[in-house]
Amino acid sequence: MNRIDAKILIIDDDTAFGETLEILISNLGYKVSRTVNGTSGIEILSKQHPELVITDLKLPDMTGLDILKKVKEFDKQTQVIIITAYDNMETTIKAMQFGAYDYLEKAAGLERIKVIVKRALESKKLSDKLEYANSEDFSKHSLANSIIGKTTQMNEIFKKIGKVSSNRVNVLIQGESGTGKELIAKVIHYSGITKDDPFIGVNCTALTESLLESELFGHEKGSFTGAIKSKKGKFQLAGNGTVFLDEVSELSFNLQVKLLRVIQEREFEKVGGEETIPMNARIIAASNKDLFKLVEEGSFREDLYYRLNVFRMEVPPLRERKDDIPLLVVHFLNKINAELHKNVFKIPYEVMELLQKNRWVGNVRELENILLQAVVLAQGDVLEKEYILLENNIPNELAESSSHKMTLAEVEKKYIKNILDEYNWNKKEASKILGIAKTTLYNKIEAYELVNKK
């Protein structure tokens, strides 16, 4: 689609505004058709197949939302811009949910409309050039549809999983935060001889020492304040399965001693109990710290280290396996689109190049979070560069949040705050950049309780 070949359909019963818009867009070099009602607009749509439809919200025979739905029935890739004199939060939300490229007030001005038209057509052009990422491209490199990678480092991980999953020896998984240590532990469990037994995870940093002891070993009724009934611990619940000890380096010395005894004796007692309970589970421990270094420093027991380190796996950081990034991007886009009911699957070369050049301090978890934000912000089916909010081009407040999964509301709140701060809280300019009406921006500022602290 060359620029001169792009066809645009305008549907607006405001003749004066429609004519003005037709002249403006024709002067840009596009082929323009115009009509004053939805019925004739749909007829033109079916015959001419325009790349872009600009429709008024309120028409004599139907609404702009009706037009939007019809357009998407004909071709999901056709862009739709809804222009209205009546800004309404509910309608704006519905328009974006139904797949509109943008929703503008007529008061936004012709220059603003011209910019949005160009962007919409560029997005359509880019969308047409790109092929959908195919999940079959990475399925052969994945294990149990979970771990993604084809690099030498990941192939070594796969081989080790194959070796260790067929027996019950204890495993130590070491690697930076966000590299997928728990995921590897689950694949070891579910792909081997323990697959029919429970997988029980314990975060060693989430609880106090006394509560963690109760979680691991269980307790008897009345053994401490609040123990109103007897409780089974994780080792007992796991049975013949797996107990996954995440961040095992954070165990207190007292719990290290008790864990060592459990491993050596293959038995334990509940807190406040006298009955000896057999321990049949395999232990997989994980740490983002070098346990051997902690042993040398005297903060981790050497005998426990060797009991856990029967079989060790080192998980490489993402920056050391950047060739896996395209596969991970495709994998996460499939997952995120399914969760958010979106269709952002097309990835420009420059975006993939940008992702592969990033350092990814937060590793795979950070990559997933960045893609989540990008899909939320995307207006079409293309993962455009402007929505890739990496740490080196976003403010600290937004960058710091990349280490955990954000809700959709958190993403929108921080992005709006970012734009407002960048434009010194000039709401008129901010609303233009965000592509929403000023009244919508005011509503969001109030809803998110945003404050100008400058």
C-alpha positions, 0 to 999 in steps of 0.5 A, a space after each residue: 500500500 503506497 501512500 497515494 493508494 491508501 483509501 479513506 472513508 469518511 462517515 459524518 452527517 455534519 456536511 460542513 465538517 465532513 467536507 473540511 475533513 475530506 479536503 484536508 485528507 485529500 490534500 495529503 494525497 489519499 483517496 477519499 470517499 465520503 457519506 452522511 450515514 452508516 448504511 451507505 458507509 457500510 455499502 462503500 466499505 464492502 465495495 472499496 475496502 478502505 484502509 481507514 474509516 473515520 466515522 462520527 459517533 452519532 449518525 442518523 441511522 446508527 452509531 460510530 460503535 456500530 460502524 466500528 463493529 461492522 468494519 472489524 467484521 469485514 477486516 480486523 486490520 482496517 483502522 477506525 477513528 471515531 470523531 465526536 462532538 460529545 466526549 463520553 468516558 463510557 463510549 471512549 472505553 467501549 470504542 477502544 475495547 472494540 478495536 478503534 485506533 483512536 477516539 477524538 473530539 472534533 474540538 481536537 482540531 484538524 492538525 491533530 486529526 491529520 497527525 492521527 490519520 497519518 499514524 493510523 495508516 502507518 500502523 496499517 502499512 506496518 501491520 500489512 508488511 509483518 507476518 504473524 509470529 507463529 507459535 510453532 516456531 518455538 514449540 520445538 525448543 520448549 520443554 513442557 511448553 514452559 521453558 523457552 530457549 534454543 541456545 547452547 546454555 538452555 540446551 544444557 539446562 534441558 539435558 540436566 533436567 532430563 538426567 535429574 528428573 528420573 531420580 529423587 536426588 536433591 537439586 540446587 538451582 542457582 541464578 539471578 532473580 527473574 531467570 526462571 528457577 521455579 519454572 525449572 524446578 516445576 519442569 523437573 518435577 512434572 517431567 519425571 518420576 514425581 509427576 503424579 505426586 505433589 509439588 509444594 513450593 515454599 518461599 523462605 523469605 516470606 515468613 518469620 522463622 517461627 512461622 516458616 518452621 511451622 510451614 515446613 514441619 507442621 504443628 500440633 494444636 496448642 503448640 504456640 499462640 494461635 495454633 487452634 488446630 493441628 496442621 500438616 507441614 510442607 514436607 508431609 504434604 509433599 509425600 513422595 513428590 517435591 518440596 521446592 525451597 525458594 531463596 534457601 540462602 535466607 534460612 536462619 541458622 536454626 532452620 538450617 540445622 533442622 533442615 539438615 537433620 531432616 535430609 540426613 535422617 529422612 524424618 521430622 517432628 511437628 512443632 510441639 509434637 513427639 511423633 516421628 514422621 517419615 520424609 519421602 520428598 525430594 528437595 529442590 532448593 533455589 537461590 539468587 546468591 552464590 551459596 558456596 560464597 556464603 559458606 566461605 563467609 560463614 553465613 550458610 552451613 557447609 554440611 547443608 550446602 553439600 546435602 542440597 548440592 547433590 546435583 547443581 544447575 546454573 541458570 544463565 542470565 538473559 543477557 548471556 542468551 540473547 539469541 533466545 529473546 525472539 522465542 521468548 517474545 513470541 511465547 510471552 505475546 501468545 500468553 499476554 494476548 490470550 490473557 488480555 484478549 488482544 491481538 498484538 502479534 506483529 513485531 517490527 525488526 527494529 523492535 526485536 533489535 531493541 529488545 535484543 540489545 537491552 541488558 535485562 537486569 531483571 532477566 526473563 521476568 523483566 522482559 515479560 513485564 515490558 511486553 505486558 506494558 507494551 501490549 496494554 498500550 498498543 492500539 493495533 496489532 503491531 508491537 510498535 517501538 514507542 510502547 517499549 518502555 525500557 529503563 533507559 528511556 522511561 523515568 525512574 518511577 516507571 523503571 523501578 516497577 519493571 521488576 514486578 508484574 503490574 496490573 493494567 491500571 498500574 500501567 495506565 496510571 504510571 504512563 499518564 503520570 509520565 506524560 503529564 510530568 514530561 509536559 509540565 502538567 499541560 493537560 491540553 498537550 498531554 491529552 494530545 500525546 495520550 490520544 484522549 479527550 481532555 475531559 477523559 484525562 481529567 477523569 483519569 487524573 481524578 480516578 488515579 488521584 494523580 498530583 502535580 508535585 512540581 
